[in-house]
């Protein structure tokens, strides 16, 4: 059950990040991938900054911040 919740958080975070960065999501599978990688990146970033979040909303915020950062980095690498 935890993996389903993790994937759902990844999908929501990926969609939110896509909406924030370029005005739309990237499809369910890509949103999940972006959100899951973003969750890891956001967790590391928040850990380094000493920011602690809790609960479902905190996990979504952490994953979304990480996913936005990931999309920003990808955009810079691609030259957009």
PDB file of N, CA, C and O in Angstrom:
ATOM      1  N   UNK A   1       0.821  -1.195   0.000  1.00  0.00           N
ATOM      2  CA  UNK A   1       0.000   0.000   0.000  1.00  0.00           C
ATOM      3  C   UNK A   1       0.864   1.257   0.000  1.00  0.00           C
ATOM      4  O   UNK A   1       0.507   2.251  -0.632  1.00  0.00           O
ATOM      5  N   UNK A   2       1.992   1.226   0.699  1.00  0.00           N
ATOM      6  CA  UNK A   2       2.863   2.397   0.749  1.00  0.00           C
ATOM      7  C   UNK A   2       3.404   2.773  -0.622  1.00  0.00           C
ATOM      8  O   UNK A   2       3.559   3.957  -0.921  1.00  0.00           O
ATOM      9  N   UNK A   3       3.691   1.785  -1.456  1.00  0.00           N
ATOM     10  CA  UNK A   3       4.224   2.078  -2.787  1.00  0.00           C
ATOM     11  C   UNK A   3       3.172   2.790  -3.631  1.00  0.00           C
ATOM     12  O   UNK A   3       3.511   3.655  -4.438  1.00  0.00           O
ATOM     13  N   UNK A   4       1.907   2.438  -3.455  1.00  0.00           N
ATOM     14  CA  UNK A   4       0.837   3.110  -4.192  1.00  0.00           C
ATOM     15  C   UNK A   4       0.706   4.567  -3.766  1.00  0.00           C
ATOM     16  O   UNK A   4       0.492   5.445  -4.601  1.00  0.00           O
ATOM     17  N   UNK A   5       0.833   4.820  -2.485  1.00  0.00           N
ATOM     18  CA  UNK A   5       0.777   6.194  -1.980  1.00  0.00           C
ATOM     19  C   UNK A   5       1.983   6.981  -2.506  1.00  0.00           C
ATOM     20  O   UNK A   5       1.847   8.134  -2.915  1.00  0.00           O
ATOM     21  N   UNK A   6       3.158   6.352  -2.493  1.00  0.00           N
ATOM     22  CA  UNK A   6       4.374   6.995  -2.993  1.00  0.00           C
ATOM     23  C   UNK A   6       4.224   7.344  -4.476  1.00  0.00           C
ATOM     24  O   UNK A   6       4.608   8.437  -4.893  1.00  0.00           O
ATOM     25  N   UNK A   7       3.675   6.437  -5.269  1.00  0.00           N
ATOM     26  CA  UNK A   7       3.464   6.697  -6.692  1.00  0.00           C
ATOM     27  C   UNK A   7       2.418   7.784  -6.914  1.00  0.00           C
ATOM     28  O   UNK A   7       2.554   8.603  -7.823  1.00  0.00           O
ATOM     29  N   UNK A   8       1.372   7.794  -6.082  1.00  0.00           N
ATOM     30  CA  UNK A   8       0.347   8.831  -6.201  1.00  0.00           C
ATOM     31  C   UNK A   8       0.935  10.206  -5.868  1.00  0.00           C
ATOM     32  O   UNK A   8       0.644  11.191  -6.547  1.00  0.00           O
ATOM     33  N   UNK A   9       1.753  10.265  -4.831  1.00  0.00           N
ATOM     34  CA  UNK A   9       2.419  11.528  -4.478  1.00  0.00           C
ATOM     35  C   UNK A   9       3.335  11.957  -5.619  1.00  0.00           C
ATOM     36  O   UNK A   9       3.392  13.139  -5.958  1.00  0.00           O
ATOM     37  N   UNK A  10       4.050  11.009  -6.209  1.00  0.00           N
ATOM     38  CA  UNK A  10       4.912  11.316  -7.348  1.00  0.00           C
ATOM     39  C   UNK A  10       4.124  11.859  -8.525  1.00  0.00           C
ATOM     40  O   UNK A  10       4.560  12.803  -9.184  1.00  0.00           O
ATOM     41  N   UNK A  11       2.963  11.266  -8.795  1.00  0.00           N
ATOM     42  CA  UNK A  11       2.130  11.728  -9.913  1.00  0.00           C
ATOM     43  C   UNK A  11       1.633  13.152  -9.669  1.00  0.00           C
ATOM     44  O   UNK A  11       1.676  13.991 -10.569  1.00  0.00           O
ATOM     45  N   UNK A  12       1.169  13.416  -8.466  1.00  0.00           N
ATOM     46  CA  UNK A  12       0.675  14.759  -8.127  1.00  0.00           C
ATOM     47  C   UNK A  12       1.817  15.770  -8.186  1.00  0.00           C
ATOM     48  O   UNK A  12       1.665  16.846  -8.764  1.00  0.00           O
ATOM     49  N   UNK A  13       2.955  15.429  -7.590  1.00  0.00           N
ATOM     50  CA  UNK A  13       4.095  16.345  -7.575  1.00  0.00           C
ATOM     51  C   UNK A  13       4.617  16.598  -8.988  1.00  0.00           C
ATOM     52  O   UNK A  13       4.952  17.733  -9.325  1.00  0.00           O
ATOM     53  N   UNK A  14       4.688  15.563  -9.810  1.00  0.00           N
ATOM     54  CA  UNK A  14       5.137  15.730 -11.185  1.00  0.00           C
ATOM     55  C   UNK A  14       4.203  16.610 -11.987  1.00  0.00           C
ATOM     56  O   UNK A  14       4.645  17.450 -12.771  1.00  0.00           O
ATOM     57  N   UNK A  15       2.898  16.413 -11.788  1.00  0.00           N
ATOM     58  CA  UNK A  15       1.910  17.243 -12.487  1.00  0.00           C
ATOM     59  C   UNK A  15       2.003  18.702 -12.026  1.00  0.00           C
ATOM     60  O   UNK A  15       1.989  19.618 -12.848  1.00  0.00           O
ATOM     61  N   UNK A  16       2.098  18.911 -10.718  1.00  0.00           N
ATOM     62  CA  UNK A  16       2.220  20.266 -10.188  1.00  0.00           C
ATOM     63  C   UNK A  16       3.483  20.951 -10.708  1.00  0.00           C
ATOM     64  O   UNK A  16       3.443  22.111 -11.117  1.00  0.00           O
ATOM     65  N   UNK A  17       4.594  20.235 -10.692  1.00  0.00           N
ATOM     66  CA  UNK A  17       5.851  20.814 -11.170  1.00  0.00           C
ATOM     67  C   UNK A  17       5.764  21.147 -12.654  1.00  0.00           C
ATOM     68  O   UNK A  17       6.237  22.200 -13.083  1.00  0.00           O
ATOM     69  N   UNK A  18       5.164  20.258 -13.441  1.00  0.00           N
ATOM     70  CA  UNK A  18       4.995  20.525 -14.865  1.00  0.00           C
ATOM     71  C   UNK A  18       4.123  21.737 -15.103  1.00  0.00           C
ATOM     72  O   UNK A  18       4.389  22.534 -16.002  1.00  0.00           O
ATOM     73  N   UNK A  19       3.088  21.877 -14.305  1.00  0.00           N
ATOM     74  CA  UNK A  19       2.194  23.025 -14.418  1.00  0.00           C
ATOM     75  C   UNK A  19       2.913  24.320 -14.030  1.00  0.00           C
ATOM     76  O   UNK A  19       2.747  25.348 -14.687  1.00  0.00           O
ATOM     77  N   UNK A  20       3.695  24.263 -12.982  1.00  0.00           N
ATOM     78  CA  UNK A  20       4.427  25.449 -12.525  1.00  0.00           C
ATOM     79  C   UNK A  20       5.493  25.854 -13.533  1.00  0.00           C
ATOM     80  O   UNK A  20       5.655  27.041 -13.815  1.00  0.00           O
ATOM     81  N   UNK A  21       6.210  24.901 -14.073  1.00  0.00           N
ATOM     82  CA  UNK A  21       7.363  25.212 -14.920  1.00  0.00           C
ATOM     83  C   UNK A  21       7.018  25.473 -16.383  1.00  0.00           C
ATOM     84  O   UNK A  21       7.679  26.282 -17.034  1.00  0.00           O
ATOM     85  N   UNK A  22       6.004  24.809 -16.905  1.00  0.00           N
ATOM     86  CA  UNK A  22       5.748  24.988 -18.334  1.00  0.00           C
ATOM     87  C   UNK A  22       4.278  25.037 -18.701  1.00  0.00           C
ATOM     88  O   UNK A  22       3.941  25.066 -19.884  1.00  0.00           O
ATOM     89  N   UNK A  23       3.416  25.047 -17.734  1.00  0.00           N
ATOM     90  CA  UNK A  23       2.002  25.213 -18.022  1.00  0.00           C
ATOM     91  C   UNK A  23       1.215  23.947 -18.257  1.00  0.00           C
ATOM     92  O   UNK A  23       0.061  24.031 -18.678  1.00  0.00           O
ATOM     93  N   UNK A  24       1.776  22.773 -18.009  1.00  0.00           N
ATOM     94  CA  UNK A  24       1.031  21.536 -18.186  1.00  0.00           C
ATOM     95  C   UNK A  24       1.825  20.336 -17.736  1.00  0.00           C
ATOM     96  O   UNK A  24       3.046  20.404 -17.598  1.00  0.00           O
ATOM     97  N   UNK A  25       1.131  19.232 -17.507  1.00  0.00           N
ATOM     98  CA  UNK A  25       1.794  17.999 -17.105  1.00  0.00           C
ATOM     99  C   UNK A  25       2.429  17.312 -18.297  1.00  0.00           C
ATOM    100  O   UNK A  25       2.338  17.792 -19.427  1.00  0.00           O
ATOM    101  N   UNK A  26       3.074  16.182 -18.035  1.00  0.00           N
ATOM    102  CA  UNK A  26       3.803  15.467 -19.078  1.00  0.00           C
ATOM    103  C   UNK A  26       3.252  14.068 -19.323  1.00  0.00           C
ATOM    104  O   UNK A  26       3.949  13.226 -19.890  1.00  0.00           O
ATOM    105  N   UNK A  27       2.035  13.807 -18.914  1.00  0.00           N
ATOM    106  CA  UNK A  27       1.493  12.456 -18.997  1.00  0.00           C
ATOM    107  C   UNK A  27       1.711  11.734 -17.681  1.00  0.00           C
ATOM    108  O   UNK A  27       2.644  12.050 -16.943  1.00  0.00           O
ATOM    109  N   UNK A  28       0.862  10.773 -17.385  1.00  0.00           N
ATOM    110  CA  UNK A  28       0.870  10.120 -16.081  1.00  0.00           C
ATOM    111  C   UNK A  28       2.212   9.466 -15.763  1.00  0.00           C
ATOM    112  O   UNK A  28       2.761   9.694 -14.685  1.00  0.00           O
ATOM    113  N   UNK A  29       2.746   8.668 -16.665  1.00  0.00           N
ATOM    114  CA  UNK A  29       3.989   7.957 -16.379  1.00  0.00           C
ATOM    115  C   UNK A  29       5.148   8.926 -16.162  1.00  0.00           C
ATOM    116  O   UNK A  29       5.919   8.770 -15.216  1.00  0.00           O
ATOM    117  N   UNK A  30       5.272   9.914 -17.024  1.00  0.00           N
ATOM    118  CA  UNK A  30       6.361  10.876 -16.878  1.00  0.00           C
ATOM    119  C   UNK A  30       6.172  11.721 -15.623  1.00  0.00           C
ATOM    120  O   UNK A  30       7.152  12.046 -14.952  1.00  0.00           O
ATOM    121  N   UNK A  31       4.933  12.083 -15.290  1.00  0.00           N
ATOM    122  CA  UNK A  31       4.681  12.814 -14.048  1.00  0.00           C
ATOM    123  C   UNK A  31       5.134  11.998 -12.837  1.00  0.00           C
ATOM    124  O   UNK A  31       5.726  12.545 -11.906  1.00  0.00           O
ATOM    125  N   UNK A  32       4.859  10.697 -12.847  1.00  0.00           N
ATOM    126  CA  UNK A  32       5.281   9.841 -11.735  1.00  0.00           C
ATOM    127  C   UNK A  32       6.796   9.807 -11.646  1.00  0.00           C
ATOM    128  O   UNK A  32       7.354   9.949 -10.558  1.00  0.00           O
ATOM    129  N   UNK A  33       7.471   9.620 -12.773  1.00  0.00           N
ATOM    130  CA  UNK A  33       8.941   9.570 -12.775  1.00  0.00           C
ATOM    131  C   UNK A  33       9.524  10.882 -12.272  1.00  0.00           C
ATOM    132  O   UNK A  33      10.410  10.885 -11.417  1.00  0.00           O
ATOM    133  N   UNK A  34       9.027  11.997 -12.801  1.00  0.00           N
ATOM    134  CA  UNK A  34       9.518  13.313 -12.371  1.00  0.00           C
ATOM    135  C   UNK A  34       9.237  13.529 -10.886  1.00  0.00           C
ATOM    136  O   UNK A  34      10.093  14.030 -10.157  1.00  0.00           O
ATOM    137  N   UNK A  35       8.046  13.153 -10.439  1.00  0.00           N
ATOM    138  CA  UNK A  35       7.679  13.330  -9.033  1.00  0.00           C
ATOM    139  C   UNK A  35       8.495  12.468  -8.087  1.00  0.00           C
ATOM    140  O   UNK A  35       8.879  12.928  -7.012  1.00  0.00           O
ATOM    141  N   UNK A  36       8.768  11.221  -8.467  1.00  0.00           N
ATOM    142  CA  UNK A  36       9.554  10.327  -7.608  1.00  0.00           C
ATOM    143  C   UNK A  36      10.997  10.820  -7.512  1.00  0.00           C
ATOM    144  O   UNK A  36      11.563  10.871  -6.420  1.00  0.00           O
ATOM    145  N   UNK A  37      11.594  11.181  -8.647  1.00  0.00           N
ATOM    146  CA  UNK A  37      12.952  11.729  -8.611  1.00  0.00           C
ATOM    147  C   UNK A  37      12.952  13.053  -7.841  1.00  0.00           C
ATOM    148  O   UNK A  37      13.881  13.336  -7.086  1.00  0.00           O
ATOM    149  N   UNK A  38      11.911  13.854  -8.035  1.00  0.00           N
ATOM    150  CA  UNK A  38      11.776  15.105  -7.304  1.00  0.00           C
ATOM    151  C   UNK A  38      11.645  14.897  -5.808  1.00  0.00           C
ATOM    152  O   UNK A  38      12.160  15.694  -5.023  1.00  0.00           O
ATOM    153  N   UNK A  39      10.964  13.839  -5.403  1.00  0.00           N
ATOM    154  CA  UNK A  39      10.821  13.538  -3.979  1.00  0.00           C
ATOM    155  C   UNK A  39      12.179  13.259  -3.352  1.00  0.00           C
ATOM    156  O   UNK A  39      12.472  13.725  -2.251  1.00  0.00           O
ATOM    157  N   UNK A  40      12.999  12.502  -4.054  1.00  0.00           N
ATOM    158  CA  UNK A  40      14.342  12.215  -3.549  1.00  0.00           C
ATOM    159  C   UNK A  40      15.173  13.500  -3.499  1.00  0.00           C
ATOM    160  O   UNK A  40      15.811  13.797  -2.489  1.00  0.00           O
ATOM    161  N   UNK A  41      15.157  14.253  -4.597  1.00  0.00           N
ATOM    162  CA  UNK A  41      15.910  15.508  -4.668  1.00  0.00           C
ATOM    163  C   UNK A  41      15.423  16.505  -3.617  1.00  0.00           C
ATOM    164  O   UNK A  41      16.231  17.146  -2.946  1.00  0.00           O
ATOM    165  N   UNK A  42      14.104  16.634  -3.475  1.00  0.00           N
ATOM    166  CA  UNK A  42      13.541  17.536  -2.470  1.00  0.00           C
ATOM    167  C   UNK A  42      13.881  17.107  -1.056  1.00  0.00           C
ATOM    168  O   UNK A  42      14.160  17.945  -0.199  1.00  0.00           O
ATOM    169  N   UNK A  43      13.861  15.797  -0.807  1.00  0.00           N
ATOM    170  CA  UNK A  43      14.222  15.287   0.514  1.00  0.00           C
ATOM    171  C   UNK A  43      15.660  15.602   0.877  1.00  0.00           C
ATOM    172  O   UNK A  43      15.952  15.991   2.007  1.00  0.00           O
ATOM    173  N   UNK A  44      16.563  15.433  -0.090  1.00  0.00           N
ATOM    174  CA  UNK A  44      17.974  15.759   0.141  1.00  0.00           C
ATOM    175  C   UNK A  44      18.137  17.256   0.372  1.00  0.00           C
ATOM    176  O   UNK A  44      18.818  17.675   1.308  1.00  0.00           O
ATOM    177  N   UNK A  45      17.510  18.060  -0.484  1.00  0.00           N
ATOM    178  CA  UNK A  45      17.613  19.515  -0.366  1.00  0.00           C
ATOM    179  C   UNK A  45      17.061  20.003   0.970  1.00  0.00           C
ATOM    180  O   UNK A  45      17.711  20.781   1.668  1.00  0.00           O
ATOM    181  N   UNK A  46      15.863  19.544   1.324  1.00  0.00           N
ATOM    182  CA  UNK A  46      15.270  19.967   2.589  1.00  0.00           C
ATOM    183  C   UNK A  46      16.119  19.500   3.774  1.00  0.00           C
ATOM    184  O   UNK A  46      16.243  20.213   4.770  1.00  0.00           O
ATOM    185  N   UNK A  47      16.702  18.306   3.665  1.00  0.00           N
ATOM    186  CA  UNK A  47      17.573  17.804   4.728  1.00  0.00           C
ATOM    187  C   UNK A  47      18.799  18.683   4.906  1.00  0.00           C
ATOM    188  O   UNK A  47      19.194  18.986   6.032  1.00  0.00           O
ATOM    189  N   UNK A  48      19.401  19.095   3.793  1.00  0.00           N
ATOM    190  CA  UNK A  48      20.576  19.966   3.868  1.00  0.00           C
ATOM    191  C   UNK A  48      20.238  21.327   4.451  1.00  0.00           C
ATOM    192  O   UNK A  48      21.056  21.936   5.141  1.00  0.00           O
ATOM    193  N   UNK A  49      19.027  21.805   4.169  1.00  0.00           N
ATOM    194  CA  UNK A  49      18.599  23.107   4.681  1.00  0.00           C
ATOM    195  C   UNK A  49      17.989  23.040   6.078  1.00  0.00           C
ATOM    196  O   UNK A  49      17.676  24.071   6.674  1.00  0.00           O
ATOM    197  N   UNK A  50      17.822  21.827   6.597  1.00  0.00           N
ATOM    198  CA  UNK A  50      17.254  21.656   7.926  1.00  0.00           C
ATOM    199  C   UNK A  50      15.746  21.867   7.974  1.00  0.00           C
ATOM    200  O   UNK A  50      15.193  22.154   9.036  1.00  0.00           O
ATOM    201  N   UNK A  51      15.085  21.730   6.845  1.00  0.00           N
ATOM    202  CA  UNK A  51      13.636  21.905   6.779  1.00  0.00           C
ATOM    203  C   UNK A  51      12.970  20.557   7.008  1.00  0.00           C
ATOM    204  O   UNK A  51      13.318  19.567   6.364  1.00  0.00           O
ATOM    205  N   UNK A  52      12.019  20.521   7.919  1.00  0.00           N
ATOM    206  CA  UNK A  52      11.300  19.292   8.206  1.00  0.00           C
ATOM    207  C   UNK A  52       9.835  19.463   7.825  1.00  0.00           C
ATOM    208  O   UNK A  52       9.209  20.463   8.178  1.00  0.00           O
ATOM    209  N   UNK A  53       9.296  18.494   7.111  1.00  0.00           N
ATOM    210  CA  UNK A  53       7.879  18.513   6.758  1.00  0.00           C
ATOM    211  C   UNK A  53       7.255  17.233   7.279  1.00  0.00           C
ATOM    212  O   UNK A  53       7.941  16.233   7.494  1.00  0.00           O
ATOM    213  N   UNK A  54       5.962  17.275   7.477  1.00  0.00           N
ATOM    214  CA  UNK A  54       5.275  16.097   7.965  1.00  0.00           C
ATOM    215  C   UNK A  54       3.937  15.911   7.278  1.00  0.00           C
ATOM    216  O   UNK A  54       3.342  16.865   6.778  1.00  0.00           O
ATOM    217  N   UNK A  55       3.484  14.705   7.258  1.00  0.00           N
ATOM    218  CA  UNK A  55       2.176  14.404   6.704  1.00  0.00           C
ATOM    219  C   UNK A  55       2.162  14.365   5.187  1.00  0.00           C
ATOM    220  O   UNK A  55       3.180  14.574   4.527  1.00  0.00           O
ATOM    221  N   UNK A  56       1.008  14.099   4.667  1.00  0.00           N
ATOM    222  CA  UNK A  56       0.827  13.963   3.225  1.00  0.00           C
ATOM    223  C   UNK A  56       1.116  15.270   2.488  1.00  0.00           C
ATOM    224  O   UNK A  56       1.782  15.265   1.453  1.00  0.00           O
ATOM    225  N   UNK A  57       0.622  16.379   3.012  1.00  0.00           N
ATOM    226  CA  UNK A  57       0.843  17.674   2.366  1.00  0.00           C
ATOM    227  C   UNK A  57       2.338  18.009   2.359  1.00  0.00           C
ATOM    228  O   UNK A  57       2.854  18.499   1.355  1.00  0.00           O
ATOM    229  N   UNK A  58       3.023  17.755   3.446  1.00  0.00           N
ATOM    230  CA  UNK A  58       4.463  18.001   3.509  1.00  0.00           C
ATOM    231  C   UNK A  58       5.231  17.169   2.500  1.00  0.00           C
ATOM    232  O   UNK A  58       6.188  17.654   1.897  1.00  0.00           O
ATOM    233  N   UNK A  59       4.823  15.921   2.310  1.00  0.00           N
ATOM    234  CA  UNK A  59       5.474  15.058   1.328  1.00  0.00           C
ATOM    235  C   UNK A  59       5.224  15.570  -0.093  1.00  0.00           C
ATOM    236  O   UNK A  59       6.123  15.545  -0.934  1.00  0.00           O
ATOM    237  N   UNK A  60       4.018  16.028  -0.352  1.00  0.00           N
ATOM    238  CA  UNK A  60       3.702  16.569  -1.678  1.00  0.00           C
ATOM    239  C   UNK A  60       4.498  17.851  -1.934  1.00  0.00           C
ATOM    240  O   UNK A  60       5.017  18.053  -3.031  1.00  0.00           O
ATOM    241  N   UNK A  61       4.594  18.710  -0.923  1.00  0.00           N
ATOM    242  CA  UNK A  61       5.365  19.954  -1.069  1.00  0.00           C
ATOM    243  C   UNK A  61       6.833  19.635  -1.325  1.00  0.00           C
ATOM    244  O   UNK A  61       7.444  20.210  -2.226  1.00  0.00           O
ATOM    245  N   UNK A  62       7.402  18.722  -0.542  1.00  0.00           N
ATOM    246  CA  UNK A  62       8.801  18.341  -0.714  1.00  0.00           C
ATOM    247  C   UNK A  62       9.050  17.786  -2.111  1.00  0.00           C
ATOM    248  O   UNK A  62      10.003  18.185  -2.779  1.00  0.00           O
ATOM    249  N   UNK A  63       8.196  16.867  -2.550  1.00  0.00           N
ATOM    250  CA  UNK A  63       8.350  16.258  -3.873  1.00  0.00           C
ATOM    251  C   UNK A  63       8.167  17.287  -4.980  1.00  0.00           C
ATOM    252  O   UNK A  63       8.874  17.250  -5.987  1.00  0.00           O
ATOM    253  N   UNK A  64       7.222  18.206  -4.798  1.00  0.00           N
ATOM    254  CA  UNK A  64       6.968  19.224  -5.824  1.00  0.00           C
ATOM    255  C   UNK A  64       8.156  20.179  -5.940  1.00  0.00           C
ATOM    256  O   UNK A  64       8.570  20.515  -7.050  1.00  0.00           O
ATOM    257  N   UNK A  65       8.703  20.616  -4.816  1.00  0.00           N
ATOM    258  CA  UNK A  65       9.876  21.496  -4.848  1.00  0.00           C
ATOM    259  C   UNK A  65      11.042  20.790  -5.551  1.00  0.00           C
ATOM    260  O   UNK A  65      11.727  21.388  -6.382  1.00  0.00           O
ATOM    261  N   UNK A  66      11.257  19.542  -5.218  1.00  0.00           N
ATOM    262  CA  UNK A  66      12.318  18.784  -5.867  1.00  0.00           C
ATOM    263  C   UNK A  66      12.067  18.600  -7.356  1.00  0.00           C
ATOM    264  O   UNK A  66      12.999  18.688  -8.155  1.00  0.00           O
ATOM    265  N   UNK A  67      10.822  18.346  -7.738  1.00  0.00           N
ATOM    266  CA  UNK A  67      10.480  18.157  -9.149  1.00  0.00           C
ATOM    267  C   UNK A  67      10.628  19.460  -9.935  1.00  0.00           C
ATOM    268  O   UNK A  67      11.088  19.449 -11.076  1.00  0.00           O
ATOM    269  N   UNK A  68      10.239  20.579  -9.326  1.00  0.00           N
ATOM    270  CA  UNK A  68      10.432  21.883  -9.979  1.00  0.00           C
ATOM    271  C   UNK A  68      11.921  22.124 -10.193  1.00  0.00           C
ATOM    272  O   UNK A  68      12.328  22.562 -11.269  1.00  0.00           O
ATOM    273  N   UNK A  69      12.731  21.844  -9.187  1.00  0.00           N
ATOM    274  CA  UNK A  69      14.177  22.000  -9.313  1.00  0.00           C
ATOM    275  C   UNK A  69      14.719  21.086 -10.415  1.00  0.00           C
ATOM    276  O   UNK A  69      15.564  21.501 -11.209  1.00  0.00           O
ATOM    277  N   UNK A  70      14.239  19.858 -10.463  1.00  0.00           N
ATOM    278  CA  UNK A  70      14.657  18.921 -11.502  1.00  0.00           C
ATOM    279  C   UNK A  70      14.312  19.448 -12.892  1.00  0.00           C
ATOM    280  O   UNK A  70      15.157  19.425 -13.786  1.00  0.00           O
ATOM    281  N   UNK A  71      13.090  19.919 -13.084  1.00  0.00           N
ATOM    282  CA  UNK A  71      12.686  20.457 -14.385  1.00  0.00           C
ATOM    283  C   UNK A  71      13.477  21.709 -14.742  1.00  0.00           C
ATOM    284  O   UNK A  71      13.792  21.931 -15.911  1.00  0.00           O
ATOM    285  N   UNK A  72      13.797  22.523 -13.751  1.00  0.00           N
ATOM    286  CA  UNK A  72      14.621  23.716 -13.986  1.00  0.00           C
ATOM    287  C   UNK A  72      16.004  23.308 -14.483  1.00  0.00           C
ATOM    288  O   UNK A  72      16.512  23.871 -15.453  1.00  0.00           O
ATOM    289  N   UNK A  73      16.602  22.342 -13.827  1.00  0.00           N
ATOM    290  CA  UNK A  73      17.939  21.867 -14.216  1.00  0.00           C
ATOM    291  C   UNK A  73      17.893  21.262 -15.616  1.00  0.00           C
ATOM    292  O   UNK A  73      18.769  21.535 -16.437  1.00  0.00           O
ATOM    293  N   UNK A  74      16.887  20.450 -15.892  1.00  0.00           N
ATOM    294  CA  UNK A  74      16.751  19.847 -17.222  1.00  0.00           C
ATOM    295  C   UNK A  74      16.600  20.940 -18.280  1.00  0.00           C
ATOM    296  O   UNK A  74      17.197  20.857 -19.353  1.00  0.00           O
ATOM    297  N   UNK A  75      15.803  21.961 -17.975  1.00  0.00           N
ATOM    298  CA  UNK A  75      15.621  23.072 -18.914  1.00  0.00           C
ATOM    299  C   UNK A  75      16.919  23.802 -19.193  1.00  0.00           C
ATOM    300  O   UNK A  75      17.184  24.183 -20.333  1.00  0.00           O
ATOM    301  N   UNK A  76      17.735  24.004 -18.161  1.00  0.00           N
ATOM    302  CA  UNK A  76      19.019  24.691 -18.340  1.00  0.00           C
ATOM    303  C   UNK A  76      19.992  23.839 -19.154  1.00  0.00           C
ATOM    304  O   UNK A  76      20.732  24.359 -19.988  1.00  0.00           O
ATOM    305  N   UNK A  77      19.989  22.534 -18.908  1.00  0.00           N
ATOM    306  CA  UNK A  77      20.875  21.640 -19.654  1.00  0.00           C
ATOM    307  C   UNK A  77      20.480  21.598 -21.126  1.00  0.00           C
ATOM    308  O   UNK A  77      21.340  21.567 -22.006  1.00  0.00           O
ATOM    309  N   UNK A  78      19.185  21.597 -21.384  1.00  0.00           N
ATOM    310  CA  UNK A  78      18.699  21.583 -22.769  1.00  0.00           C
ATOM    311  C   UNK A  78      18.815  22.948 -23.440  1.00  0.00           C
ATOM    312  O   UNK A  78      18.663  23.053 -24.657  1.00  0.00           O
ATOM    313  N   UNK A  79      19.081  23.987 -22.665  1.00  0.00           N
ATOM    314  CA  UNK A  79      19.261  25.324 -23.220  1.00  0.00           C
ATOM    315  C   UNK A  79      17.978  26.105 -23.401  1.00  0.00           C
ATOM    316  O   UNK A  79      17.930  27.026 -24.216  1.00  0.00           O
ATOM    317  N   UNK A  80      16.935  25.760 -22.660  1.00  0.00           N
ATOM    318  CA  UNK A  80      15.659  26.487 -22.766  1.00  0.00           C
ATOM    319  C   UNK A  80      15.609  27.623 -21.792  1.00  0.00           C
ATOM    320  O   UNK A  80      14.614  28.345 -21.736  1.00  0.00           O
TER     321      UNK A  80
END
